[in-house]
Amino acid sequence: MMHEANLQLVSVLREAQAILIFTGAGISTGSGIPDYRGPKGVWKTKQPVYYQDFMSSEAARVEYWGQRVDDWETFHDAAPNRVHQAVAALEQAGKLAMCVTQNIDGLHSKAGTSDRRLVELHGTNRVVECQTCHVRGDPRPHLEAFAQSRKPPQCPCGGWLKPATISFGQALCSEDLERAGEAAMGCDLVVSMGSTLSVYPAASVPLTAAERGVPYVIINRGATDHDAKPLVTLRLEGDVDRIFVPAVEEALVAT
């Protein structure tokens, strides 16, 4: 039997017609993707390569691509879990305004969330992008070539290639920020899941929606930076899968 707070989540999901879902790394740990900032996060064992260093230093590019080779199989082999599938189910039911994610793993897409309902604020490692001409392509051949030669790959135009993710010190895509902002201004419910809500400007997206007076739900294992804000309607502590998935299933049965 669901607790009262979980029943409240079912109710707001059922009533909403334009839901903004905001997701962080905590929803993908069940797919084998490591958390970046938790107690066992990636940045506890690896130093991030800053974008300015990547662009100016051969040694930094070698370090960056070495990290990507180490991470490749984990990301490539990961499959969407039930949380990703539940978000896709909301779109199929016509209730998803937008899924805005901080994750770069591409699992929302793999689960079936369409590009028109998805904003990957921190980019994606599904493709590589030239930093000069911005052409995109498959990362695998470049990763395999680097593993053999240890030479950072270049585009035919001469520009440096890197996965199409937002590195430390690199500006977010203005078009992605605009799409996320428009969704925040048009939604009638915002649900944040698996994020500590500590990284800006990404964490400002759910706040923008909440400031309009729409219900704001936070589901996370562990504290978030928004927990004490009076704009939060419902705060659910615990595993996102166990809380969100059955709530979506129940809400959609009733619609």
C-alpha positions as CSV (number, residue, x, y, z in Angstrom):
1,M,0.0,0.0,0.0
2,M,1.3,3.5,-0.9
3,H,2.1,6.0,1.8
4,E,0.2,9.3,1.8
5,A,3.0,11.2,0.2
6,N,3.3,8.7,-2.6
7,L,-0.5,8.9,-3.2
8,Q,-0.1,12.7,-3.4
9,L,2.5,12.1,-6.1
10,V,0.0,9.9,-8.0
11,S,-2.6,12.7,-7.7
12,V,-0.4,15.5,-9.1
13,L,0.8,13.2,-11.9
14,R,-2.7,12.3,-12.8
15,E,-4.0,15.9,-12.8
16,A,-1.1,17.4,-14.8
17,Q,-1.2,17.7,-18.5
18,A,2.2,19.4,-19.2
19,I,4.8,17.9,-16.9
20,L,8.4,19.1,-16.8
21,I,10.7,16.3,-15.6
22,F,14.2,17.3,-14.5
23,T,16.7,14.5,-14.0
24,G,20.2,14.1,-12.6
25,A,22.8,11.3,-12.3
26,G,20.8,9.5,-9.5
27,I,18.3,8.1,-12.0
28,S,21.0,6.4,-14.0
29,T,23.0,4.6,-11.3
30,G,20.6,1.7,-11.7
31,S,21.8,1.4,-15.2
32,G,25.4,1.1,-14.1
33,I,26.3,4.7,-14.8
34,P,28.4,6.2,-12.0
35,D,27.4,9.2,-10.1
36,Y,29.7,12.1,-10.6
37,R,29.5,13.9,-7.3
38,G,28.3,11.4,-4.7
39,P,30.5,9.6,-2.1
40,K,31.8,7.2,-4.8
41,G,31.5,9.7,-7.6
42,V,33.8,9.8,-10.6
43,W,35.3,13.1,-9.6
44,K,36.5,11.5,-6.4
45,T,39.0,9.4,-8.5
46,K,39.5,11.5,-11.7
47,Q,40.3,15.1,-12.2
48,P,38.1,16.9,-14.7
49,V,39.8,18.3,-17.8
50,Y,38.7,21.9,-18.3
51,Y,37.6,23.1,-21.7
52,Q,40.2,25.8,-22.0
53,D,42.9,23.3,-21.2
54,F,41.5,20.8,-23.8
55,M,41.6,23.5,-26.5
56,S,45.1,24.8,-25.7
57,S,47.1,21.8,-24.4
58,E,48.0,18.5,-26.2
59,A,48.6,16.9,-22.8
60,A,45.1,17.8,-21.6
61,R,43.6,16.4,-24.8
62,V,45.4,13.2,-24.3
63,E,44.2,13.0,-20.7
64,Y,40.6,13.8,-21.7
65,W,40.5,11.2,-24.5
66,G,42.1,8.6,-22.2
67,Q,39.3,9.2,-19.7
68,R,36.7,8.8,-22.5
69,V,38.3,5.5,-23.6
70,D,38.1,4.2,-20.0
71,D,34.4,5.3,-19.7
72,W,33.2,4.1,-23.2
73,E,32.1,0.6,-22.5
74,T,30.2,1.6,-19.4
75,F,28.2,4.2,-21.2
76,H,27.9,2.3,-24.5
77,D,26.6,-0.9,-22.9
78,A,24.2,0.8,-20.4
79,A,20.5,0.2,-20.9
80,P,17.6,2.4,-19.8
81,N,16.0,1.5,-16.5
82,R,12.5,1.7,-15.3
83,V,12.8,5.4,-14.5
84,H,13.8,6.3,-18.0
85,Q,11.0,4.2,-19.3
86,A,8.4,5.8,-17.0
87,V,9.4,9.2,-18.3
88,A,8.9,7.9,-21.9
89,A,5.5,6.6,-20.9
90,L,4.5,10.0,-19.8
91,E,5.3,11.3,-23.3
92,Q,3.3,8.5,-24.9
93,A,0.4,9.4,-22.7
94,G,0.6,13.0,-23.9
95,K,1.5,14.4,-20.5
96,L,5.2,15.3,-20.9
97,A,6.0,18.9,-21.7
98,M,9.7,18.3,-21.6
99,C,12.4,16.2,-20.0
100,V,15.4,18.3,-19.1
101,T,18.3,16.3,-18.0
102,Q,21.8,16.9,-16.7
103,N,22.9,13.5,-17.8
104,I,25.1,12.8,-20.8
105,D,24.4,9.1,-21.0
106,G,21.7,9.2,-23.7
107,L,19.5,6.8,-21.8
108,H,16.4,9.0,-22.0
109,S,16.7,8.7,-25.8
110,K,17.3,5.0,-25.7
111,A,14.1,4.6,-23.6
112,G,12.0,6.3,-26.2
113,T,11.8,10.0,-25.2
114,S,11.7,11.9,-28.4
115,D,14.2,14.7,-29.3
116,R,11.4,17.2,-29.3
117,R,10.6,16.5,-25.7
118,L,14.2,16.2,-24.5
119,V,16.8,18.8,-23.5
120,E,20.3,17.4,-22.6
121,L,21.6,20.5,-20.9
122,H,25.1,19.1,-20.4
123,G,25.3,17.5,-23.9
124,T,25.6,13.9,-24.9
125,N,28.4,11.4,-25.3
126,R,26.5,9.6,-28.1
127,V,28.3,11.7,-30.7
128,V,31.6,13.5,-31.1
129,E,31.6,17.1,-32.3
130,C,34.3,19.3,-34.0
131,Q,35.0,22.3,-31.9
132,T,35.6,24.4,-35.0
133,C,33.0,23.5,-37.6
134,H,30.6,21.6,-35.2
135,V,30.1,18.6,-37.5
136,R,29.0,15.6,-35.5
137,G,29.8,11.9,-35.9
138,D,30.1,8.4,-34.4
139,P,32.6,8.4,-31.5
140,R,33.6,4.7,-31.7
141,P,36.2,5.0,-34.6
142,H,37.8,7.9,-32.9
143,L,38.0,6.2,-29.5
144,E,39.5,3.1,-31.2
145,A,42.0,5.1,-33.1
146,F,43.0,7.0,-30.0
147,A,43.4,3.8,-28.0
148,Q,45.9,2.6,-30.6
149,S,47.8,5.9,-31.3
150,R,47.2,8.0,-28.2
151,K,46.8,10.9,-30.6
152,P,43.7,13.1,-30.0
153,P,41.4,13.0,-33.1
154,Q,41.0,15.9,-35.4
155,C,38.2,16.8,-37.8
156,P,39.1,17.0,-41.6
157,C,38.7,20.8,-41.1
158,G,41.6,20.7,-38.6
159,G,39.5,21.3,-35.5
160,W,39.7,19.2,-32.4
161,L,37.1,16.5,-31.9
162,K,35.5,15.8,-28.5
163,P,32.3,14.1,-27.3
164,A,29.4,16.6,-27.6
165,T,29.3,17.0,-23.8
166,I,29.7,20.3,-21.9
167,S,33.1,20.2,-20.2
168,F,34.1,22.2,-17.1
169,G,34.5,25.8,-18.1
170,Q,32.5,25.4,-21.3
171,A,29.3,27.4,-21.9
172,L,26.0,25.6,-22.1
173,C,24.2,25.7,-25.4
174,S,22.0,28.8,-25.6
175,E,19.3,27.0,-27.6
176,D,19.1,24.2,-25.0
177,L,18.7,26.8,-22.2
178,E,16.0,28.5,-24.2
179,R,14.0,25.3,-24.7
180,A,14.3,24.4,-21.1
181,G,13.2,27.9,-20.0
182,E,10.2,27.8,-22.4
183,A,9.2,24.4,-20.9
184,A,9.5,25.8,-17.4
185,M,7.2,28.7,-18.3
186,G,4.6,26.4,-19.9
187,C,4.4,23.4,-17.6
188,D,1.7,22.7,-14.9
189,L,3.9,20.4,-12.8
190,V,7.7,20.0,-12.3
191,V,9.3,16.9,-10.9
192,S,13.0,16.8,-10.1
193,M,14.6,13.3,-9.7
194,G,18.0,12.0,-8.9
195,S,19.7,15.4,-8.7
196,T,21.3,17.3,-5.8
197,L,20.1,20.5,-7.5
198,S,23.5,22.1,-6.8
199,V,24.7,22.8,-10.3
200,Y,23.7,26.0,-12.0
201,P,22.3,27.2,-14.3
202,A,20.7,23.7,-14.7
203,A,19.1,23.7,-11.2
204,S,17.4,27.0,-12.0
205,V,15.1,25.3,-14.5
206,P,12.8,23.6,-11.9
207,L,12.9,26.7,-9.8
208,T,11.6,28.9,-12.7
209,A,8.6,26.6,-13.0
210,A,8.0,26.6,-9.2
211,E,8.2,30.4,-9.0
212,R,5.1,30.5,-11.3
213,G,3.2,28.6,-8.6
214,V,3.0,25.2,-10.2
215,P,3.5,22.2,-7.9
216,Y,7.2,21.3,-7.4
217,V,8.1,17.7,-6.5
218,I,11.6,16.5,-5.5
219,I,12.5,12.8,-5.4
220,N,16.0,12.0,-4.3
221,R,18.1,9.8,-2.1
222,G,19.9,12.3,0.0
223,A,19.6,16.0,0.6
224,T,19.2,18.5,-2.2
225,D,20.0,22.3,-2.3
226,H,16.3,23.0,-2.9
227,D,14.9,21.0,0.1
228,A,14.4,24.1,2.3
229,K,12.8,26.3,-0.3
230,P,9.2,27.1,0.4
231,L,8.4,26.6,-3.2
232,V,8.7,22.8,-2.8
233,T,5.3,21.2,-2.7
234,L,6.3,17.6,-2.1
235,R,9.7,16.1,-1.0
236,L,10.1,12.4,-1.3
237,E,13.2,10.8,0.1
238,G,14.5,7.5,-1.2
239,D,15.1,5.4,-4.3
240,V,13.6,7.1,-7.4
241,D,12.7,3.8,-9.1
242,R,10.6,2.6,-6.1
243,I,8.9,6.0,-5.7
244,F,8.4,7.4,-9.2
245,V,7.8,4.3,-11.3
246,P,4.7,2.9,-9.4
247,A,3.3,6.4,-9.1
248,V,3.5,6.9,-12.9
249,E,1.9,3.5,-13.5
250,E,-0.9,4.2,-11.1
251,A,-1.5,7.7,-12.6
252,L,-1.6,6.5,-16.2
253,V,-4.0,3.6,-15.3
254,A,-6.4,6.2,-14.1
255,T,-6.2,8.5,-17.2
